[in-house]
Amino acid sequence: MQISFSHVLPFPLEGMQYVKDSLWHHGDFTFEPNQIYEIVASSGKGKTTLLDMIFGRRKDYKGEITINNENI
């Protein structure tokens, strides 16, 4: 399963400053199939929000998320 993000930013995180290696700092990124990813960040930086968006529990973001090229 391929999960792609295009200019996604959760509304609750707008206005926060992000370091260059932040997930939210990058405009586009993709989780490729058969790969393992580790997401590490301090509290309040959007890790749970990211998962909630992938699983469809959160819709309060701007940008586009696709799973296998289908917009969710």
C-alpha positions in Angstrom: 0.0 0.0 0.0 1.4 3.4 -1.0 0.4 6.4 1.0 1.2 9.8 -0.4 0.9 13.3 1.1 0.8 16.4 -1.0 1.2 19.7 1.0 -0.7 18.3 4.0 -0.8 20.3 7.2 -3.2 19.7 10.0 -5.1 22.8 11.0 -4.1 22.5 14.7 -0.5 22.6 13.7 -0.7 25.7 11.4 1.5 28.5 12.6 4.0 26.3 14.4 7.7 26.5 13.5 9.1 23.3 12.0 12.7 22.3 11.7 13.9 21.3 8.2 13.7 17.6 8.9 10.1 17.8 10.1 7.5 15.7 8.4 5.3 18.7 8.0 8.1 20.9 6.6 8.3 18.8 3.4 5.6 19.6 0.9 5.2 16.1 -0.5 6.2 12.7 0.9 5.3 9.1 0.2 5.3 5.9 2.3 6.2 3.2 -0.1 5.0 -0.5 0.2 7.3 -3.0 1.8 9.3 -0.3 3.6 9.6 0.3 7.4 9.4 3.9 8.6 10.2 5.2 12.0 8.5 8.5 13.0 10.3 10.2 15.9 9.3 13.6 17.3 8.7 15.2 20.7 5.2 15.5 22.1 2.7 17.6 20.3 4.4 17.5 16.9 1.7 15.5 15.0 2.6 11.8 15.2 -0.8 10.7 16.3 -2.5 13.3 14.1 -0.6 11.7 11.1 -2.0 8.3 11.9 -5.5 9.6 12.5 -5.5 11.3 9.1 -4.3 8.0 7.4 -7.0 6.0 9.1 -9.7 8.7 8.3 -10.4 9.7 11.9 -9.3 13.3 11.2 -10.4 15.5 8.3 -9.1 18.8 9.7 -6.2 19.4 7.4 -5.3 21.1 4.2 -3.6 19.3 1.3 -4.3 15.8 -0.2 -3.7 12.3 1.1 -3.9 9.4 -1.3 -3.8 5.7 -0.7 -2.8 3.7 -3.8 -3.5 6.8 -5.8 -7.0 7.2 -4.5 -7.8 10.4 -2.6 -9.1 9.8 0.9 
